[in-house]
Amino acid sequence: MRLAAALYEHAMGARVSRGRPGSLEPIESTTRVRIRRVPPTRVLEGVDVSAYGFRAGQVYELDTRVANVLLAWDYAERADREGRSARQQK
């Protein structure tokens, strides 16, 4: 049963609640990114990015959904725990 629950949680992006049977809790996951350029708009693909006050060159640990939007639009690049991007590691 644990494997089935884990697969379901991964596919749905939610965790099966341990408190109430049948309910879901969102999985909190984050991604560390370095902002390459600040988005010129307040909203990207339905995500309000203006609230973050991004600055070029700064490293942020963001909700993975927000980070993926920035990565897809090339406004950010992944960073490691020390804040280095993949380009800086080479």
KACORRA-V416760 format. One record per residue. RES is the residue in one letter. PHI is phi as a letter, one per 40 degrees, with the letter a starting at -180 (999 if undefined). D_CENTER is the distance of its C-alpha to the mean C-alpha in Angstrom with 1 decimal. Layout:
RES:PHI:D_CENTER
RES:PHI:D_CENTER
This chain:
M:999:28.3
R:c:25.5
L:c:24.5
A:c:24.6
A:c:22.4
A:c:19.8
L:c:19.8
Y:c:19.7
E:c:16.7
H:c:14.8
A:c:16.0
M:c:15.4
G:g:12.0
A:a:14.3
R:b:16.6
V:c:20.3
S:c:21.7
R:c:24.1
G:c:26.0
R:b:26.8
P:d:27.6
G:g:25.9
S:c:23.1
L:b:19.4
E:b:16.8
P:c:13.0
I:c:11.2
E:c:9.2
S:b:6.5
T:b:4.7
T:b:4.6
R:c:7.6
V:b:8.7
R:b:12.2
I:c:13.0
R:c:15.8
R:a:17.1
V:c:16.5
P:d:16.1
P:c:19.6
T:b:18.7
R:c:17.5
V:b:15.6
L:b:13.8
E:f:13.9
G:g:14.3
V:b:11.5
D:c:13.4
V:c:12.3
S:c:15.7
A:c:15.1
Y:c:13.0
G:f:16.1
F:d:14.5
R:b:17.2
A:d:17.6
G:g:17.6
Q:c:15.6
V:b:12.8
Y:b:10.0
E:b:7.7
L:b:4.9
D:d:3.5
T:d:1.3
R:c:4.2
V:c:4.9
A:d:4.0
N:c:5.7
V:c:8.2
L:c:9.0
L:c:9.5
A:c:11.5
W:c:13.6
D:g:14.2
Y:c:13.4
A:a:11.4
E:b:11.7
R:c:10.3
A:b:12.0
D:c:13.6
R:c:14.5
E:c:17.3
G:g:15.3
R:c:17.0
S:c:15.7
A:c:17.0
R:c:19.8
Q:c:20.9
Q:c:21.3
K:c:23.9
